[in-house]
Amino acid sequence: MQGRLGHRAEAQKALDQLAAASRQGYAPALYFAMVYTGLGDKDHACEWLDKAYEERFVRLAYFRQEQVWDALRDDPRYAKFLKRVGFPEP
């Protein structure tokens, strides 16, 4: 969210912290996708969403309701991802 608020340096810091956490253990791919979405980087956001799907991250069950993904809703990959996760078409 920091990136969408214009706090790009803080968003980059969050990515750095996630990367450090992943080197020491586990950092959910969905969190990377959130930061990249906030930065407006749809390509990286979608890559990390695919990784979150592969992880079977439980929070994906709430994917359609979370406003953090609003920036992706007009991207064709968003609809494809919803279908992949198993959400019914609107």
C-alpha positions as CSV (number, residue, x, y, z in Angstrom):
1,M,0.0,0.0,0.0
2,Q,2.9,2.4,0.6
3,G,3.6,2.5,-3.1
4,R,0.1,3.6,-3.9
5,L,0.3,6.3,-1.3
6,G,3.5,7.7,-2.9
7,H,5.8,6.2,-0.4
8,R,7.9,4.3,-2.9
9,A,11.0,4.1,-0.6
10,E,8.9,2.6,2.2
11,A,7.5,0.0,-0.3
12,Q,11.0,-0.8,-1.5
13,K,12.1,-1.3,2.1
14,A,9.2,-3.7,2.6
15,L,10.3,-5.7,-0.4
16,D,13.8,-5.8,1.0
17,Q,12.5,-7.0,4.4
18,L,10.4,-9.7,2.7
19,A,13.4,-10.8,0.6
20,A,15.6,-11.0,3.8
21,A,12.9,-13.0,5.6
22,S,12.6,-15.4,2.7
23,R,16.3,-16.0,2.8
24,Q,16.1,-16.9,6.5
25,G,12.8,-18.9,6.3
26,Y,9.4,-18.2,4.8
27,A,7.9,-15.0,3.5
28,P,4.5,-15.5,1.8
29,A,4.5,-14.8,-1.9
30,L,1.2,-13.0,-1.5
31,Y,2.9,-10.3,0.5
32,F,5.4,-9.7,-2.3
33,A,2.4,-9.5,-4.7
34,M,0.7,-6.9,-2.5
35,V,3.8,-4.6,-2.4
36,Y,4.3,-4.9,-6.2
37,T,0.6,-4.1,-6.7
38,G,1.0,-1.0,-4.5
39,L,4.0,0.0,-6.6
40,G,1.9,-0.4,-9.8
41,D,4.2,-3.2,-11.0
42,K,1.5,-5.5,-12.4
43,D,3.9,-7.9,-14.1
44,H,5.8,-8.7,-10.8
45,A,2.5,-8.7,-8.9
46,C,1.1,-11.3,-11.2
47,E,4.2,-13.4,-11.0
48,W,4.0,-13.4,-7.2
49,L,0.3,-14.2,-7.3
50,D,1.2,-17.3,-9.3
51,K,3.7,-18.2,-6.6
52,A,1.1,-17.6,-3.9
53,Y,-1.2,-20.0,-5.7
54,E,1.5,-22.6,-5.9
55,E,2.0,-22.2,-2.1
56,R,-1.7,-22.7,-1.6
57,F,-1.7,-19.6,0.6
58,V,-4.9,-19.7,2.6
59,R,-5.5,-15.9,2.3
60,L,-6.3,-16.4,-1.4
61,A,-9.8,-17.5,-0.2
62,Y,-10.5,-13.8,0.4
63,F,-8.8,-12.5,-2.7
64,R,-11.9,-11.1,-4.4
65,Q,-12.9,-9.0,-1.4
66,E,-9.5,-7.3,-0.7
67,Q,-9.2,-3.8,-2.0
68,V,-5.5,-4.1,-2.3
69,W,-6.1,-5.9,-5.7
70,D,-8.2,-3.1,-7.1
71,A,-5.3,-1.9,-9.3
72,L,-5.2,-5.4,-11.0
73,R,-8.9,-5.8,-11.6
74,D,-8.7,-4.4,-15.2
75,D,-5.8,-6.6,-16.1
76,P,-6.8,-9.8,-18.0
77,R,-4.4,-11.8,-15.8
78,Y,-6.6,-10.9,-12.8
79,A,-9.7,-12.7,-14.3
80,K,-7.4,-15.6,-15.4
81,F,-6.1,-15.8,-11.8
82,L,-9.6,-15.8,-10.3
83,K,-10.5,-18.7,-12.5
84,R,-7.3,-20.6,-11.7
85,V,-8.0,-20.2,-7.9
86,G,-11.6,-21.5,-8.5
87,F,-13.7,-18.4,-8.0
88,P,-17.0,-18.5,-10.0
89,E,-17.2,-16.0,-12.8
90,P,-19.1,-12.8,-11.9
